[in-house]
Amino acid sequence: MPQVASRGAILHAQRLLNIEGYPVVRIDSDGVTVILDEPLLREQFGIRS
């Protein structure tokens, strides 16, 4: 996947999942690695394990 397309997909995921400023999806300081905070995702959306 081209880098431009993947960045666009990541931005869309961030808009959908990072509600109220909680960083559920973020890009690591290396600028390459995408991090999904699963426990925060579950808490934010009321998803049980």
C-alpha positions, 0 to 999 in steps of 0.5 A: 500500500502506498505510504500516502494511502496508508497515512490517509487510512490512519487519519480516518481511523483516528477521526473515528476512534479518538473520541474526546481526545483519547489517543486510541489510535496514534503514530509512534514517535518514530513516525512509522509505527501505528499503535492501537491502545486496545484497553483504552478502545474497550473502555471508550466504547464499552466493549467487554473482553 
